[in-house]
Amino acid sequence: MRSTESTSPCQLVTLASGPLVRVDRCMDCGTITLHLGAVSLRLDRAAAESLWTTLGHGLGSQTELPRESLGDHGRFAH
């Protein structure tokens, strides 16, 4: 069943950008888009906040790896 409503593309505004990641927000619907290399995730606000919290807990946990084990841009050294 097709909807008769027309949909318009998101009006994206970049909130933050780095060498590997960009975060955009749609000014119409509020969707957060996380671009990580060739992967893009579209998240509603609750999912984005959950991801942020989970990443924060994981990166700040007691099992944090020593800084020396990380390579350029925070990637693990091979």
C-alpha positions as CSV (number, residue, x, y, z in Angstrom):
1,M,0.0,0.0,0.0
2,R,1.5,3.3,-1.0
3,S,1.2,6.5,0.9
4,T,-0.4,9.5,-0.8
5,E,1.8,11.9,1.2
6,S,4.9,13.2,-0.4
7,T,8.1,13.0,1.4
8,S,10.9,15.5,1.1
9,P,14.6,14.8,1.8
10,C,16.0,15.8,5.1
11,Q,17.4,19.3,5.5
12,L,20.7,18.3,7.1
13,V,22.9,20.6,9.2
14,T,26.3,19.3,10.3
15,L,26.6,19.4,14.1
16,A,30.2,18.0,14.4
17,S,32.8,16.7,12.0
18,G,36.2,15.0,12.4
19,P,38.6,13.1,10.2
20,L,36.6,9.8,10.4
21,V,33.1,10.8,11.6
22,R,30.4,13.4,10.9
23,V,27.2,14.0,12.8
24,D,24.2,15.7,11.0
25,R,20.7,16.7,12.2
26,C,17.6,17.1,10.1
27,M,16.0,20.5,10.7
28,D,12.6,19.1,9.8
29,C,12.3,15.7,11.5
30,G,15.1,15.9,14.1
31,T,16.7,12.7,12.9
32,I,20.4,12.3,13.8
33,T,22.7,10.9,11.0
34,L,26.0,9.5,12.1
35,H,28.5,9.0,9.1
36,L,31.4,6.7,9.9
37,G,33.4,6.0,6.8
38,A,31.2,4.3,4.3
39,V,28.5,3.6,6.9
40,S,25.7,6.0,7.8
41,L,23.2,5.5,10.7
42,R,19.9,7.4,10.9
43,L,18.8,7.6,14.5
44,D,15.9,9.2,16.3
45,R,16.8,11.3,19.3
46,A,16.3,8.5,21.9
47,A,18.5,6.1,20.0
48,A,21.2,8.7,19.5
49,E,21.2,9.5,23.2
50,S,21.4,5.8,24.1
51,L,24.4,5.3,21.7
52,W,26.1,8.4,23.2
53,T,25.6,7.1,26.8
54,T,26.7,3.5,25.9
55,L,29.8,4.7,24.1
56,G,30.7,7.0,27.0
57,H,30.4,4.1,29.5
58,G,32.4,1.8,27.3
59,L,35.2,4.3,26.6
60,G,35.4,5.4,30.3
61,S,35.2,1.9,31.8
62,Q,37.7,0.5,34.2
63,T,39.0,-1.8,31.5
64,E,40.3,1.1,29.4
65,L,43.3,0.2,27.2
66,P,46.5,2.1,27.7
67,R,46.9,5.1,25.3
68,E,50.0,3.5,23.8
69,S,47.9,0.7,22.3
70,L,46.0,3.2,20.2
71,G,47.3,4.3,16.8
72,D,46.4,7.4,14.7
73,H,42.9,8.8,15.2
74,G,42.3,6.5,18.2
75,R,42.4,3.3,16.1
76,F,44.0,0.2,17.5
77,A,47.6,-0.3,16.4
78,H,48.1,-3.5,14.4
